[in-house]
Amino acid sequence: MNPVKVGLLGLGTVGGGTVRVLKRNAAEIARRAGRGIEVVHAAARDTSRAHPEDIVGMRITQDPFEVVNDPEVEVVVELMGGYSPARELVLKAIENGKHVVTANKALIATHGNEIFAAAQRKGVTVAFEAAVGGGIPVIKAIREGLAGNTIQWLAGIINGTGNFILTEMRDKGRDFADVLAEAQRLGYAEADPTFDVEGIDAAHKLTILASIAFGIPLQFERVYTEGITKITREDVAYAGELGYRIKHLGIARRASGGIELRVHPTLIPQRRLIANVDGVMNAVLVYGDAVGPTLYYGAGAGAEPTGSAVVADLVDVVRALTSDPENRVPHLAFQPGSLSDLPILPMAEVQTAFYLRLRVADRPGVLAEITRILGSREISIEAILQKETDDASGEATIIILTHGVREGNMMDAIADIEALTTVKAPVVRIRLENLK
Ligand code: HSE
């Protein structure tokens, strides 16, 4: 049988990795797919950057629309990233009856509802395994492997750059900017690295995970997003003293009134496996009612790990070429007519524990005032740690860990605490999850 002909949009880090994996493992891939898979036409903005060996046998253009309009191309692989023209190209490819594989999390998280509806109408597949967790097959695991479960929650380290920065700060005391520059050099960081450090990239990925876990539409605009730029070495060290690590987590949880959807720095017990996921590695912990906790770990970025996920999607697409569209795995795991309208909870309604760091005057009764405020807001304390008083200022640092609380109550309590004259600086608060 003739090989399946693929059109590639983007020959950067992931494009190059995908081509190399396809070429090196061509025989194994053909044995799995039942046909060879060949890139025949590729578009790249700057063709001089492509490795000459990678592009042997391909027609190369600078106009990506030439690829999506090429009648010979059966599957379009979009690895350009960004919102536009990626959206227009993917919609055009669908209109032309071509299947699509993409690694573009920003595109799927923000325009996925429109793209999947168009694909549904046309009877084509849009596959996006590489959009979340790089090479980890976590989309497939949740969508297919856990299809018997009601998923209760998931929590993921889903941005390699952020995890790399936090790990290097903790282990080597390196500067934030220095580590970020290294992540950019290694090709892990987004074109705009604020997407990594402010949590936007993780929020894109969480949007996708939550949708396939709970059967809800993609709702990127409803994700609460907080980055890692305010995390200090001091808090990393105090968390360590108390038996916790600070990780930048994406959390989605089924709660009584709706779904929690949030990305923020989080203390987690250091004995949890996921607390030991370091460097650029990613991991997603998924809790299903039948299976209990499951953990998916691997390289979350990089040329060949991400290429591995792109090629797996290509194999899936090729296997499904002869199946009729109604009998394919639904894009978002649940049948398109069966998506739920569960609301996304506002942050004030989220239940979570907290780490608080306070700078206070070291005088009798100060701690009593603080604990009275916490008690009045129904906040129960799990641990308190007072560090030695600074002789020059007469001020002490107090660390408090709380039990789970409604976030709105905590925000009110912090406002009351900050109004005390004995409290000398804004309260530092970082959420804490036990991930039991
Ligand atoms: N910038 C992303 C990361 C790349 O660091 O995880 C993979 O999506």
Boltz pocket constraint, residues with backbone or C-beta under 6 A from the ligand:
constraints:
  - pocket:
      binder: B
      contacts: [[A, 130], [A, 131], [A, 133], [A, 134], [A, 158], [A, 159], [A, 160], [A, 161], [A, 162], [A, 187], [A, 188], [A, 189], [A, 190], [A, 196], [A, 201], [A, 280], [A, 300], [A, 301], [A, 302]]
      max_distance: 6.0
